[in-house]
């Protein structure tokens, strides 16, 4: 039987044994390869150069990724100057991804990290302007007197389809960004005839770094703003606007769909239940000398909230609980979880799916044997996206 003779130990790329965060970070970059976010050889060379340097987030991690991003960016601009638009776009997409993978561990943020992030955003925008497929539009979503930056990836035309089409709102997690999320299979969703608005919400991406919009638990506020924006556009069907999010988005998307019943469907790419209690448990373990699996430094928690210290951040976390909320959900719901997720226990996934009020609800757990068993299927993103996108085709009928 396939998968029955697997070796012991971790099956994912493991350049930094014992350092979950660095292994996870490298997998973020590597997993973007199918959609133009990475070249495996470039990632391998970065990984080899970083061996033995963990956990130096600044002088080692940031500098190596930024240095490679600068090299790739320069080639991209040179190719663009020659009129080689698609070649340039390929280099610039990868540069954007590498810059953001390198920047994500820097806390507190510095002038250098902010500049690298800005270069990432600019590289992706330039790449989008040079690409012919999929069609990418950078947009601003009005939100409570300001606006949120988004990447709107338009669906490919399907034979025989006319009229308005379906679209998904795709929200960030705890520490990812709209550019990183594009490299999680969004071109494949567009190829299925479903558009996608990837949004930097409060506490994430540009919204936090450049607009000082901090995280809050009422996700329906910015999710609802995204719905309003899309429903007002002529190419989208207001009855076929869904919502999804990954990682901490396992709280965001169910919260939004439970509180705003206009959404046609919901995907939680990764489970959450009581995020506040999870952090209390994490802190207790850390204070007891135990190692915990985190994708970013602990200071990230304070930063997303703009909190002065950890106790203040914990107060702001108190609303991040799906119990009493997800029971209100009515739309079709898919919850995707990895059997070996080191950040989220299976019990959280089981609690969320059991409590969900939707009649149409599915829990998909990817196993070690099939792959995709790590957090948000980071070890095999493509099998997760294929499953999710086909589920969306069945629900939204492009």
C-alpha beads as a LAMMPS data file, in Angstrom:
LAMMPS data file: protein, C-alpha beads

398 atoms
397 bonds

1 atom types
1 bond types

-500.0 500.0 xlo xhi
-500.0 500.0 ylo yhi
-500.0 500.0 zlo zhi

Masses

1 110.0

Atoms # bond

1 1 1 0.000 0.000 0.000
2 1 1 1.440 3.426 -0.935
3 1 1 2.939 5.190 2.064
4 1 1 3.035 2.048 4.202
5 1 1 6.850 1.788 4.257
6 1 1 7.660 5.358 5.216
7 1 1 10.806 5.966 7.275
8 1 1 10.631 7.215 10.819
9 1 1 11.095 10.913 11.592
10 1 1 10.013 14.071 9.832
11 1 1 9.409 13.625 6.121
12 1 1 9.539 17.346 5.302
13 1 1 12.671 19.292 4.308
14 1 1 14.596 19.719 7.526
15 1 1 17.611 22.011 7.121
16 1 1 17.630 23.094 10.767
17 1 1 16.995 20.121 13.102
18 1 1 15.524 21.238 16.403
19 1 1 14.508 24.684 15.123
20 1 1 10.835 24.484 14.160
21 1 1 10.577 28.158 13.233
22 1 1 13.418 28.152 10.724
23 1 1 12.275 24.860 9.193
24 1 1 8.764 26.271 8.885
25 1 1 10.055 29.507 7.348
26 1 1 12.076 27.702 4.714
27 1 1 9.066 25.544 3.849
28 1 1 6.976 28.685 3.338
29 1 1 9.376 29.755 0.612
30 1 1 9.882 26.303 -0.879
31 1 1 6.169 25.494 -1.024
32 1 1 5.562 28.481 -3.315
33 1 1 7.551 26.884 -6.134
34 1 1 4.569 25.428 -8.059
35 1 1 3.139 28.942 -8.489
36 1 1 6.290 30.883 -9.277
37 1 1 7.235 31.858 -5.734
38 1 1 10.487 29.939 -5.526
39 1 1 13.213 28.181 -7.428
40 1 1 14.207 25.048 -5.548
41 1 1 17.920 25.505 -6.233
42 1 1 17.857 29.072 -4.900
43 1 1 16.113 27.941 -1.719
44 1 1 18.497 25.031 -1.281
45 1 1 21.495 27.350 -1.520
46 1 1 20.012 29.697 1.065
47 1 1 19.299 26.749 3.340
48 1 1 22.843 25.424 2.979
49 1 1 24.332 28.836 3.750
50 1 1 22.169 29.115 6.863
51 1 1 23.070 25.735 8.307
52 1 1 24.648 26.121 11.721
53 1 1 23.551 29.752 12.055
54 1 1 20.200 29.277 13.831
55 1 1 18.644 31.040 15.685
56 1 1 20.256 34.299 14.457
57 1 1 17.186 35.985 12.940
58 1 1 18.843 39.266 11.967
59 1 1 22.465 38.867 10.908
60 1 1 21.861 35.428 9.414
61 1 1 18.234 34.748 8.401
62 1 1 17.253 38.261 7.330
63 1 1 20.526 39.006 5.554
64 1 1 20.653 35.753 3.609
65 1 1 17.087 35.996 2.323
66 1 1 17.330 39.720 1.596
67 1 1 20.641 39.276 -0.177
68 1 1 19.240 36.571 -2.438
69 1 1 16.103 38.659 -3.038
70 1 1 18.227 41.655 -4.091
71 1 1 20.175 39.501 -6.537
72 1 1 17.016 38.046 -8.061
73 1 1 15.294 41.443 -8.160
74 1 1 18.206 42.975 -10.083
75 1 1 17.979 40.248 -12.717
76 1 1 14.233 40.857 -12.973
77 1 1 14.636 44.570 -13.616
78 1 1 17.401 43.904 -16.149
79 1 1 15.182 41.460 -18.037
80 1 1 12.307 43.940 -17.975
81 1 1 14.595 46.574 -19.512
82 1 1 15.345 44.140 -22.350
83 1 1 11.625 43.719 -23.004
84 1 1 11.525 40.180 -21.615
85 1 1 8.328 40.750 -19.641
86 1 1 7.477 37.202 -18.581
87 1 1 11.047 36.349 -17.633
88 1 1 11.223 39.527 -15.566
89 1 1 7.920 38.731 -13.879
90 1 1 9.230 35.314 -12.842
91 1 1 12.310 36.780 -11.181
92 1 1 10.354 39.574 -9.502
93 1 1 7.750 37.195 -8.076
94 1 1 10.479 35.157 -6.444
95 1 1 12.236 38.256 -5.136
96 1 1 9.002 39.425 -3.506
97 1 1 8.568 36.062 -1.804
98 1 1 12.164 35.879 -0.568
99 1 1 12.083 39.401 0.851
100 1 1 8.990 38.603 2.892
101 1 1 10.229 35.227 4.109
102 1 1 13.377 36.972 5.322
103 1 1 11.574 39.871 6.994
104 1 1 8.995 37.894 8.954
105 1 1 11.228 37.073 11.942
106 1 1 12.529 40.606 12.555
107 1 1 11.222 42.051 15.824
108 1 1 11.147 44.877 16.576
109 1 1 10.803 46.013 12.979
110 1 1 13.735 48.064 11.715
111 1 1 14.306 50.535 8.902
112 1 1 16.047 47.735 7.009
113 1 1 13.195 45.254 7.487
114 1 1 10.599 47.848 6.513
115 1 1 12.577 48.722 3.389
116 1 1 12.861 45.049 2.456
117 1 1 9.116 44.603 2.894
118 1 1 8.424 47.624 0.707
119 1 1 10.680 46.201 -1.977
120 1 1 8.709 42.954 -1.782
121 1 1 5.424 44.744 -2.365
122 1 1 6.901 46.750 -5.229
123 1 1 8.441 43.649 -6.828
124 1 1 5.125 41.833 -6.764
125 1 1 3.285 44.840 -8.225
126 1 1 5.843 45.127 -11.020
127 1 1 5.583 41.395 -11.713
128 1 1 1.786 41.627 -11.847
129 1 1 2.002 44.444 -14.387
130 1 1 4.168 42.267 -16.642
131 1 1 2.114 39.083 -16.405
132 1 1 -0.533 38.026 -18.875
133 1 1 -1.934 35.181 -16.765
134 1 1 -3.598 35.207 -14.366
135 1 1 -4.891 38.749 -14.491
136 1 1 -3.884 40.500 -11.254
137 1 1 -5.232 43.824 -10.027
138 1 1 -4.023 45.693 -6.943
139 1 1 -6.986 47.247 -5.147
140 1 1 -7.895 49.271 -2.068
141 1 1 -10.891 48.087 -0.043
142 1 1 -12.677 50.888 1.873
143 1 1 -12.663 50.086 5.588
144 1 1 -13.827 52.288 8.469
145 1 1 -12.562 55.566 7.054
146 1 1 -9.336 54.134 5.638
147 1 1 -8.632 51.287 3.224
148 1 1 -7.030 47.854 3.146
149 1 1 -4.633 46.762 0.383
150 1 1 -5.581 43.714 -1.616
151 1 1 -4.558 41.612 -4.581
152 1 1 -7.516 40.729 -6.790
153 1 1 -6.743 37.686 -8.928
154 1 1 -9.307 37.393 -11.688
155 1 1 -10.729 34.073 -12.797
156 1 1 -9.738 32.646 -16.155
157 1 1 -12.558 32.779 -18.706
158 1 1 -14.352 29.442 -18.864
159 1 1 -15.884 28.149 -22.114
160 1 1 -19.568 28.956 -22.300
161 1 1 -19.690 31.006 -19.082
162 1 1 -21.342 34.392 -19.221
163 1 1 -22.494 36.841 -16.599
164 1 1 -21.205 37.390 -13.104
165 1 1 -18.823 34.897 -11.549
166 1 1 -17.884 33.648 -8.058
167 1 1 -15.110 35.094 -5.914
168 1 1 -13.394 34.225 -2.635
169 1 1 -12.136 36.585 0.051
170 1 1 -8.816 35.200 1.336
171 1 1 -7.671 36.677 4.672
172 1 1 -4.183 36.511 6.212
173 1 1 -3.266 34.385 9.212
174 1 1 -1.229 35.414 12.243
175 1 1 1.994 36.080 10.368
176 1 1 1.441 35.716 6.620
177 1 1 0.706 38.295 3.939
178 1 1 -1.249 38.748 0.770
179 1 1 1.866 38.231 -1.371
180 1 1 2.818 35.013 0.431
181 1 1 -0.766 33.793 0.137
182 1 1 -0.792 34.292 -3.622
183 1 1 1.872 31.567 -3.770
184 1 1 -0.471 29.109 -2.088
185 1 1 -2.253 27.954 -5.190
186 1 1 -4.284 31.035 -6.119
187 1 1 -3.439 30.736 -9.860
188 1 1 -4.981 27.242 -9.762
189 1 1 -8.160 28.639 -8.219
190 1 1 -8.354 31.229 -11.002
191 1 1 -7.911 28.439 -13.562
192 1 1 -11.052 26.821 -12.125
193 1 1 -13.064 29.964 -12.853
194 1 1 -13.082 31.430 -9.336
195 1 1 -11.602 34.858 -8.619
196 1 1 -9.875 35.661 -5.330
197 1 1 -9.347 38.837 -3.319
198 1 1 -6.293 38.296 -1.105
199 1 1 -6.445 40.930 1.615
200 1 1 -4.014 42.347 4.164
201 1 1 -6.374 42.792 7.107
202 1 1 -5.692 44.695 10.347
203 1 1 -2.610 43.296 12.068
204 1 1 -1.141 41.828 8.882
205 1 1 1.035 42.721 5.929
206 1 1 1.013 46.293 4.702
207 1 1 -1.974 47.127 6.905
208 1 1 0.178 46.684 10.021
209 1 1 3.603 47.672 8.733
210 1 1 2.726 50.830 6.821
211 1 1 -0.768 51.825 8.011
212 1 1 -0.544 50.938 11.707
213 1 1 -3.834 49.024 11.654
214 1 1 -3.669 46.557 14.533
215 1 1 -5.360 43.202 14.940
216 1 1 -8.805 42.793 16.524
217 1 1 -11.110 39.826 16.988
218 1 1 -14.145 41.189 15.089
219 1 1 -13.106 39.811 11.725
220 1 1 -16.535 40.418 10.262
221 1 1 -15.728 44.136 10.147
222 1 1 -13.028 43.923 7.459
223 1 1 -14.454 40.745 5.915
224 1 1 -17.783 42.537 5.523
225 1 1 -16.002 45.500 3.948
226 1 1 -14.419 43.119 1.450
227 1 1 -17.826 41.606 0.701
228 1 1 -19.300 45.073 0.094
229 1 1 -16.435 45.961 -2.231
230 1 1 -16.775 42.803 -4.308
231 1 1 -20.577 42.841 -4.416
232 1 1 -20.454 46.337 -5.898
233 1 1 -18.201 45.257 -8.773
234 1 1 -20.010 44.251 -11.968
235 1 1 -18.069 41.046 -12.590
236 1 1 -18.977 39.274 -9.341
237 1 1 -22.163 37.540 -8.202
238 1 1 -23.114 38.721 -4.669
239 1 1 -24.695 35.312 -4.039
240 1 1 -21.402 33.533 -4.713
241 1 1 -18.886 35.358 -2.541
242 1 1 -17.128 33.016 -0.135
243 1 1 -14.509 33.505 2.560
244 1 1 -11.402 31.620 3.577
245 1 1 -8.262 32.132 5.631
246 1 1 -5.303 30.062 6.802
247 1 1 -3.551 29.328 10.101
248 1 1 -5.019 31.824 12.607
249 1 1 -7.468 32.290 9.765
250 1 1 -9.033 29.160 11.221
251 1 1 -10.537 31.703 13.595
252 1 1 -10.923 34.609 11.139
253 1 1 -12.951 32.917 8.398
254 1 1 -15.397 31.019 10.641
255 1 1 -15.884 34.143 12.757
256 1 1 -16.701 36.211 9.662
257 1 1 -19.034 33.615 8.112
258 1 1 -20.809 33.067 11.432
259 1 1 -21.411 36.761 12.038
260 1 1 -22.114 37.779 8.429
261 1 1 -24.454 35.368 6.691
262 1 1 -23.984 36.912 3.264
263 1 1 -20.978 34.665 2.598
264 1 1 -21.832 31.706 0.395
265 1 1 -19.269 29.309 1.890
266 1 1 -16.320 29.186 4.266
267 1 1 -12.951 27.425 4.370
268 1 1 -10.772 27.306 7.480
269 1 1 -7.340 26.288 6.220
270 1 1 -6.119 25.153 9.614
271 1 1 -8.134 24.803 12.799
272 1 1 -8.611 27.177 15.710
273 1 1 -10.863 27.056 18.729
274 1 1 -9.871 29.193 21.719
275 1 1 -6.824 31.151 20.587
276 1 1 -6.541 33.089 23.834
277 1 1 -6.346 29.921 25.898
278 1 1 -3.842 28.481 23.447
279 1 1 -1.493 31.416 24.100
280 1 1 -1.946 31.098 27.846
281 1 1 -0.956 27.445 27.547
282 1 1 2.032 28.343 25.384
283 1 1 3.253 30.961 27.825
284 1 1 2.904 28.566 30.751
285 1 1 5.000 25.994 28.886
286 1 1 7.664 28.553 27.985
287 1 1 7.857 29.764 31.561
288 1 1 8.237 26.143 32.610
289 1 1 11.231 25.741 30.332
290 1 1 9.472 23.773 27.585
291 1 1 10.027 24.358 23.871
292 1 1 6.971 25.239 21.815
293 1 1 6.420 25.254 18.058
294 1 1 5.915 28.810 16.832
295 1 1 6.224 30.087 13.276
296 1 1 7.490 33.530 14.376
297 1 1 9.156 34.987 17.492
298 1 1 6.895 35.512 20.510
299 1 1 7.271 39.296 20.141
300 1 1 5.059 39.017 17.073
301 1 1 2.071 38.620 19.390
302 1 1 2.598 42.049 20.919
303 1 1 3.370 43.613 17.555
304 1 1 0.141 42.568 15.786
305 1 1 -1.885 44.204 18.563
306 1 1 0.362 47.207 19.066
307 1 1 0.566 46.096 22.712
308 1 1 3.261 47.403 25.043
309 1 1 3.833 44.002 26.654
310 1 1 2.611 40.415 26.779
311 1 1 -0.074 40.953 29.473
312 1 1 -1.678 43.677 27.360
313 1 1 -1.609 41.389 24.329
314 1 1 -3.306 38.632 26.317
315 1 1 -6.115 41.022 27.237
316 1 1 -6.613 41.821 23.549
317 1 1 -6.717 38.087 22.797
318 1 1 -9.732 37.466 25.012
319 1 1 -12.235 37.744 22.161
320 1 1 -10.490 35.124 19.994
321 1 1 -12.766 32.220 20.867
322 1 1 -15.052 30.421 18.418
323 1 1 -17.251 28.862 21.097
324 1 1 -20.589 30.655 21.016
325 1 1 -19.773 32.027 17.551
326 1 1 -19.300 29.151 15.111
327 1 1 -22.632 27.705 16.244
328 1 1 -24.233 30.577 14.278
329 1 1 -22.711 29.576 10.938
330 1 1 -25.177 28.580 8.216
331 1 1 -23.160 28.334 5.003
332 1 1 -21.239 25.255 3.789
333 1 1 -18.036 24.860 5.809
334 1 1 -14.764 23.051 5.110
335 1 1 -12.134 22.684 7.820
336 1 1 -8.722 21.403 6.701
337 1 1 -6.223 20.072 9.242
338 1 1 -2.894 18.247 9.243
339 1 1 -2.507 15.061 11.257
340 1 1 0.939 16.153 12.469
341 1 1 0.180 19.846 13.038
342 1 1 2.609 20.976 15.761
343 1 1 0.852 24.310 16.328
344 1 1 -2.776 23.190 16.592
345 1 1 -3.933 19.979 18.326
346 1 1 -6.517 17.791 16.627
347 1 1 -8.847 18.435 19.565
348 1 1 -9.253 22.041 18.373
349 1 1 -10.292 20.870 14.912
350 1 1 -12.746 18.401 16.394
351 1 1 -14.244 21.016 18.712
352 1 1 -14.718 23.495 15.863
353 1 1 -16.357 21.052 13.448
354 1 1 -18.610 19.610 16.156
355 1 1 -19.809 23.056 17.274
356 1 1 -20.303 24.461 13.770
357 1 1 -23.961 25.211 13.117
358 1 1 -23.795 24.511 9.368
359 1 1 -25.676 21.495 8.117
360 1 1 -23.125 21.114 5.319
361 1 1 -19.764 20.751 7.085
362 1 1 -16.648 18.726 6.347
363 1 1 -13.462 18.039 8.275
364 1 1 -10.590 16.944 6.042
365 1 1 -7.508 15.656 7.872
366 1 1 -4.370 15.053 5.794
367 1 1 -2.323 12.133 7.101
368 1 1 1.386 11.428 7.330
369 1 1 1.054 8.712 4.703
370 1 1 -0.500 10.959 2.061
371 1 1 1.426 14.147 2.891
372 1 1 0.144 17.541 3.912
373 1 1 0.256 16.509 7.562
374 1 1 2.077 19.602 8.830
375 1 1 0.476 22.946 9.794
376 1 1 -1.630 24.195 6.873
377 1 1 -0.162 21.387 4.735
378 1 1 3.093 23.302 4.384
379 1 1 4.900 20.086 3.480
380 1 1 2.600 19.537 0.475
381 1 1 0.473 22.589 -0.274
382 1 1 -0.694 21.437 -3.697
383 1 1 -2.704 18.445 -2.480
384 1 1 -4.467 20.696 0.001
385 1 1 -5.286 23.366 -2.559
386 1 1 -6.529 20.771 -5.051
387 1 1 -8.924 19.440 -2.407
388 1 1 -10.103 22.893 -1.331
389 1 1 -10.453 24.333 -4.823
390 1 1 -12.482 21.357 -6.034
391 1 1 -14.727 21.738 -2.976
392 1 1 -15.209 25.396 -3.939
393 1 1 -16.087 24.444 -7.513
394 1 1 -18.812 22.170 -6.149
395 1 1 -20.184 24.894 -3.874
396 1 1 -19.798 28.046 -6.020
397 1 1 -20.361 26.429 -9.452
398 1 1 -18.264 28.726 -11.677

Bonds

1 1 1 2
2 1 2 3
3 1 3 4
4 1 4 5
5 1 5 6
6 1 6 7
7 1 7 8
8 1 8 9
9 1 9 10
10 1 10 11
11 1 11 12
12 1 12 13
13 1 13 14
14 1 14 15
15 1 15 16
16 1 16 17
17 1 17 18
18 1 18 19
19 1 19 20
20 1 20 21
21 1 21 22
22 1 22 23
23 1 23 24
24 1 24 25
25 1 25 26
26 1 26 27
27 1 27 28
28 1 28 29
29 1 29 30
30 1 30 31
31 1 31 32
32 1 32 33
33 1 33 34
34 1 34 35
35 1 35 36
36 1 36 37
37 1 37 38
38 1 38 39
39 1 39 40
40 1 40 41
41 1 41 42
42 1 42 43
43 1 43 44
44 1 44 45
45 1 45 46
46 1 46 47
47 1 47 48
48 1 48 49
49 1 49 50
50 1 50 51
51 1 51 52
52 1 52 53
53 1 53 54
54 1 54 55
55 1 55 56
56 1 56 57
57 1 57 58
58 1 58 59
59 1 59 60
60 1 60 61
61 1 61 62
62 1 62 63
63 1 63 64
64 1 64 65
65 1 65 66
66 1 66 67
67 1 67 68
68 1 68 69
69 1 69 70
70 1 70 71
71 1 71 72
72 1 72 73
73 1 73 74
74 1 74 75
75 1 75 76
76 1 76 77
77 1 77 78
78 1 78 79
79 1 79 80
80 1 80 81
81 1 81 82
82 1 82 83
83 1 83 84
84 1 84 85
85 1 85 86
86 1 86 87
87 1 87 88
88 1 88 89
89 1 89 90
90 1 90 91
91 1 91 92
92 1 92 93
93 1 93 94
94 1 94 95
95 1 95 96
96 1 96 97
97 1 97 98
98 1 98 99
99 1 99 100
100 1 100 101
101 1 101 102
102 1 102 103
103 1 103 104
104 1 104 105
105 1 105 106
106 1 106 107
107 1 107 108
108 1 108 109
109 1 109 110
110 1 110 111
111 1 111 112
112 1 112 113
113 1 113 114
114 1 114 115
115 1 115 116
116 1 116 117
117 1 117 118
118 1 118 119
119 1 119 120
120 1 120 121
121 1 121 122
122 1 122 123
123 1 123 124
124 1 124 125
125 1 125 126
126 1 126 127
127 1 127 128
128 1 128 129
129 1 129 130
130 1 130 131
131 1 131 132
132 1 132 133
133 1 133 134
134 1 134 135
135 1 135 136
136 1 136 137
137 1 137 138
138 1 138 139
139 1 139 140
140 1 140 141
141 1 141 142
142 1 142 143
143 1 143 144
144 1 144 145
145 1 145 146
146 1 146 147
147 1 147 148
148 1 148 149
149 1 149 150
150 1 150 151
151 1 151 152
152 1 152 153
153 1 153 154
154 1 154 155
155 1 155 156
156 1 156 157
157 1 157 158
158 1 158 159
159 1 159 160
160 1 160 161
161 1 161 162
162 1 162 163
163 1 163 164
164 1 164 165
165 1 165 166
166 1 166 167
167 1 167 168
168 1 168 169
169 1 169 170
170 1 170 171
171 1 171 172
172 1 172 173
173 1 173 174
174 1 174 175
175 1 175 176
176 1 176 177
177 1 177 178
178 1 178 179
179 1 179 180
180 1 180 181
181 1 181 182
182 1 182 183
183 1 183 184
184 1 184 185
185 1 185 186
186 1 186 187
187 1 187 188
188 1 188 189
189 1 189 190
190 1 190 191
191 1 191 192
192 1 192 193
193 1 193 194
194 1 194 195
195 1 195 196
196 1 196 197
197 1 197 198
198 1 198 199
199 1 199 200
200 1 200 201
201 1 201 202
202 1 202 203
203 1 203 204
204 1 204 205
205 1 205 206
206 1 206 207
207 1 207 208
208 1 208 209
209 1 209 210
210 1 210 211
211 1 211 212
212 1 212 213
213 1 213 214
214 1 214 215
215 1 215 216
216 1 216 217
217 1 217 218
218 1 218 219
219 1 219 220
220 1 220 221
221 1 221 222
222 1 222 223
223 1 223 224
224 1 224 225
225 1 225 226
226 1 226 227
227 1 227 228
228 1 228 229
229 1 229 230
230 1 230 231
231 1 231 232
232 1 232 233
233 1 233 234
234 1 234 235
235 1 235 236
236 1 236 237
237 1 237 238
238 1 238 239
239 1 239 240
240 1 240 241
241 1 241 242
242 1 242 243
243 1 243 244
244 1 244 245
245 1 245 246
246 1 246 247
247 1 247 248
248 1 248 249
249 1 249 250
250 1 250 251
251 1 251 252
252 1 252 253
253 1 253 254
254 1 254 255
255 1 255 256
256 1 256 257
257 1 257 258
258 1 258 259
259 1 259 260
260 1 260 261
261 1 261 262
262 1 262 263
263 1 263 264
264 1 264 265
265 1 265 266
266 1 266 267
267 1 267 268
268 1 268 269
269 1 269 270
270 1 270 271
271 1 271 272
272 1 272 273
273 1 273 274
274 1 274 275
275 1 275 276
276 1 276 277
277 1 277 278
278 1 278 279
279 1 279 280
280 1 280 281
281 1 281 282
282 1 282 283
283 1 283 284
284 1 284 285
285 1 285 286
286 1 286 287
287 1 287 288
288 1 288 289
289 1 289 290
290 1 290 291
291 1 291 292
292 1 292 293
293 1 293 294
294 1 294 295
295 1 295 296
296 1 296 297
297 1 297 298
298 1 298 299
299 1 299 300
300 1 300 301
301 1 301 302
302 1 302 303
303 1 303 304
304 1 304 305
305 1 305 306
306 1 306 307
307 1 307 308
308 1 308 309
309 1 309 310
310 1 310 311
311 1 311 312
312 1 312 313
313 1 313 314
314 1 314 315
315 1 315 316
316 1 316 317
317 1 317 318
318 1 318 319
319 1 319 320
320 1 320 321
321 1 321 322
322 1 322 323
323 1 323 324
324 1 324 325
325 1 325 326
326 1 326 327
327 1 327 328
328 1 328 329
329 1 329 330
330 1 330 331
331 1 331 332
332 1 332 333
333 1 333 334
334 1 334 335
335 1 335 336
336 1 336 337
337 1 337 338
338 1 338 339
339 1 339 340
340 1 340 341
341 1 341 342
342 1 342 343
343 1 343 344
344 1 344 345
345 1 345 346
346 1 346 347
347 1 347 348
348 1 348 349
349 1 349 350
350 1 350 351
351 1 351 352
352 1 352 353
353 1 353 354
354 1 354 355
355 1 355 356
356 1 356 357
357 1 357 358
358 1 358 359
359 1 359 360
360 1 360 361
361 1 361 362
362 1 362 363
363 1 363 364
364 1 364 365
365 1 365 366
366 1 366 367
367 1 367 368
368 1 368 369
369 1 369 370
370 1 370 371
371 1 371 372
372 1 372 373
373 1 373 374
374 1 374 375
375 1 375 376
376 1 376 377
377 1 377 378
378 1 378 379
379 1 379 380
380 1 380 381
381 1 381 382
382 1 382 383
383 1 383 384
384 1 384 385
385 1 385 386
386 1 386 387
387 1 387 388
388 1 388 389
389 1 389 390
390 1 390 391
391 1 391 392
392 1 392 393
393 1 393 394
394 1 394 395
395 1 395 396
396 1 396 397
397 1 397 398
